[in-house]
Amino acid sequence: ELRCVCPLLMKLAQHEAAAPRQRLSLSASKKRALEAAFDAESTPGLEERKRIAAAVDITPRQVQVWFQNRRQRTRGGTSRQPSPRTSKPAPPRTT
């Protein structure tokens, strides 16, 4: 039965490769709602994620990923501003 499954998997893999996922774009009000929820609880459970998702009109999985990314930004200490290395050109080399 492996022959039956492989063509389906190949077709699925081709479809996923041909159609990349669209990046989630949130409005400012939705971002504020997510940030407020994050300030209240940085690790919401399933029921809380469902409630947030319904309020913000996204899926619970998108809420989960947003919270994971937000926690990583908090832990990593990274900001959304470019680093000094990338904002200035490198000095010319002298040899």
N, C-alpha and C positions, 0 to 999 in steps of 0.2 A: 504494500500500500504506500510505500515511500514514493513511488512514481506519481501517485495522485497528489500527494502533498507538495512535492517539489515544484511543479509548475505553478501552483497557487502561490507558494512563497516567492518564487521568482517574479511573478506578476506583481505581487505586493511590493517587493523590493524595488522594482522598476518604477512603480507608481510613486513611492515615497521619494525616490531619487529625482523624479521628474517634477514633483510638486513640493518645493520647500514650504515649511510652515510660515505663516505670516506672523510677524512679531506683534505682540500685544501692545496696543497704544492706549494709555489711560488718560482720561481728562484730568484736569487739576482737581476737580471736586472728588473724583474717585480716588486719586492719590491721597488727598487729605483724609478721606474716610479710612483708607488702608493704614495710613500713618497713625491715625487716632486709635484704630484697633490694635496696631502694633505697640503703641505706648501703653495701652491697657494690658495686653498679654502678647508676649513675643512668640509664644508657642501655642497657638490655639488648637484645640481638639477638633475632631471631625464635625461635631454639631456646631461649634463656633465658626468653623470654616464655611459650613453650609449657610449659616446666618449672614456672614460677611459677604459671601458670594451672591446671595439673593439681594442684599442691599446695594451692592456695587454692580450687579448684573454681569458677572463673569462666573466661570465654573469653579467649584471647590478646588479642583486641581490647580487652576491658575492662581487662586488665593494661596494655596500651599507653596507653589513655586515662588510667588512674590515674597512670602514670608521667609523662605529659605534664602533667597537672594538678599533680602533686607537684613537678616541676621548676619550673613556673611560680610556685608558692607560694614556692619557695626563692629564685628570681631576683627576684621582685617584692617580697620582704620582707614580704608580707602575712601577718598572723596570723589566727587564727580568732576572735579576740576583737573585739567591736564597737569601732569607732573612737570617740574621745571626743566627736566631733560628734553621733553618733547615740545615744549613751547618756545625754546630758543634754538637757533641753528648752532651746530657744532663749530668751535673756533677752527680757523684754517691751520693745517699742519705745516710746520716748518722743519725742513730737513737739510 
